[in-house]
């Protein structure tokens, strides 16, 4: 039995695949990190909403995907940046700007999971988890 070695990459891949298949929602195994990342996606308008589903184990996140009027997904690209084999960190001065500010970078900082704009505002750096645009 093999386990998932990179849960964040698995999470992003599930979202990418569900959007490509034009699913209305998807279920992913829940964790505090995935919950925080999903809340950011909801706040920034990339997904409609999410709910916690109790399955008797660790729980599931049911994420409702968002599409435009022409059927195009709201998320055009999801990229995993820091990975288990090569961690990517940025300090407060060099936080990245995704697509000249049109996208977001999701960072894991000492103050919690947040976007690149929030990290710049409170002057903290951290591990760059993903780019979303």
N, C-alpha and C positions, 0 to 999 in steps of 0.2 A: 504494500500500500504506500503510494508516494503522496506526500503532502505538497502544498503550494509553497515554494521557496520565496516568492515575492508577491505578497497579497495585494500590494498597491498596483502592480502591473496587471495582475489578474482582474482587479476591480475595473481598471481603465479599459482592458480588452473586452470585458463583458459589456460595458457601456457602448464601446465602438461597434461590437458585433450586433447588439440589439438595435442600434440606430440603423445600421446597414440593412438589417432585415425588416426595418420599419415596425418594430414592436412598439406597443403602447406603453408598456412598463417592463421592468426586469427585476429579478430578485438576486441579491448578492449576500453572502454571509456577512453578518454585522460585526463591527468592531468600533472602538471609539474613534480611531483615525479615519475610517471610511465614513462614519457618521459626520465627522467634522468636515471632511472633503465634500460630501454631498450637500451639507448645509451651505457651504460656499457656492456650490453650483446652483443651488436654489436661489440664494441671495443675489447672485449675479445674472440670473435669468437664463441659465443654460439648460436647466431641467425644471419641470413644473412644480413637483413636490415629491416628498418621500414620506413613507410611514414605516414604523417598526412593526414587524410581524413576528409573533412569538411562535417558535417551532419546537419548543421544549428543550432546545440545546442553547446555542449562543445567540439565536435569533437571526432574522433576515431583515435586510433593508429592501423595501419595495420602492423602486425609483421610477417615477412617471416621467417619460421623455417628452421633449418639446420639439415640435416641428413648425416650420413656417407655413404661410398660405399656399405656397407651391409644393409643399411636401418635403422641403429640404430640412435636414436636422439642424437644430440650433447650434450644436457643437460641430464645427467643421473639422477640427483636429484636436486630438488628445495625445500628448507625448509624455512618456515617462522619462525623467531627466536623471535623477539620482537612482542608482540601482544597487543591489547588494554587493556587486563586484567592484563598483566604482561610485563612491558617494560624492555628491556635488554640493558644496557649501558656498554661501555668499555672505559677506559681511554687510552691515547696514549701509555703507557707502556705495557698494557695487551691486545692489539688488537689480535684477534683470528687468527689462521692459519688453514684454511680449508683443510683437507686431506693432511697435511704436505706441504702446498703450491701448491698443484695441483688444488685446487678449489679456489673460491673467496668468500669473505664475502662482502655484500653490506651494507655500513654504511651511515647513515644520520648524517652529522656533521655540525658544524657552518660554514664550508667552502663549503658546498654543499654535494651532494650525491657522494660517491666515494667508491673505493674498499679498502680492508684492507691494501694492500701494499701501496697505495697512502696515506692513513691515517698515517701509520707508517713513511713514508718518510717525511711528513710535520709535524709530531708530534702532531696530533690531535686525539681525541676520539669522540665517539658519540653513537647513537643508532644503534644496529645491526639489520638491516631489514631482511636479508635473507642470506642463504648459497646456493651457486651454484657450482655443480661439475658434 
